[in-house]
């Protein structure tokens, strides 16, 4: 009996014991997720939630506090902080990185075994896709916030100048304003006020969640005016006018960037087709006359 025939069964038994211990630690020791005060997770995470929840315990062991704070800020800016924790988001990334090469292997199976490099590339794409989706969601929400901000400031200004206090003005803006991310943020502000937080703390919490210079400037102006006892109506009117000018300047900037962005598609797709259409009759006539012989 060789030494190898003894070592292999021992190693296999240890591997089985480690696998059983890992499954027990992941499945049995995982606490239940209470969704009473949380929103429904995004569709991908909701479909894989039985796997996301146990796997989310492991990123918390190696994720350092600055990294967790950065991911939490990104989730807040995407309005997902009430749906996912940073650990659950990272668990979804891991699952996407495992599912992508499996799908690639299934697609490649009629041709045989998929190359290892292709599977590694698929895994990297699966890991990166959730981050790309999160950043796109953040950018889309930021654009909507900046577009809605002047209108809500006008509503608050009209409500204050009609004799309402700040809390009633925020309620009027929530009731009369269009559905969107800024309306959701105002709803959170009112929820914080009902929970006992001061108005300044609730507004600072909104500015911290959004992390936008325009909202930070608005909150600073409101808090300063409230401390000094000044009227909030003129402050909100000036802020609304400034935000409207900034939106106009952003539109001008995008209009000036459009020709530069269109240059590459024009050179690659439009100009070759145009030249082909223009010179094809000339080339046909040259061939018919025999000038190329």
Protein Blocks (a to p, Z undefined) as FASTA:
>chain_A
ZZklmmmmmmmmmmmmmmmmmmmmmmmmpccddfklcccddfklmmmmmmmmmmmmmmmm
mmcfklmmmmmmmmmmnopmmmbcfklmmmmmmmmmmmmmmmmmmmmmmnoccdfklmmm
mmmmmmmmmmmmmmmmmmmmmmmmmmmmmmmmmmmmmmmmnopafklmmmmmmmmmccdf
klmmmmmmmmmmmnopafklmmmmmmmmnopaklmmmmmmmmmmmmnopafklmmmmmmm
mmmmmmmmmmmmmmmmmmmmmmmmmmmmmmmmmmmmmmmmmmmmmmmnopmZZ
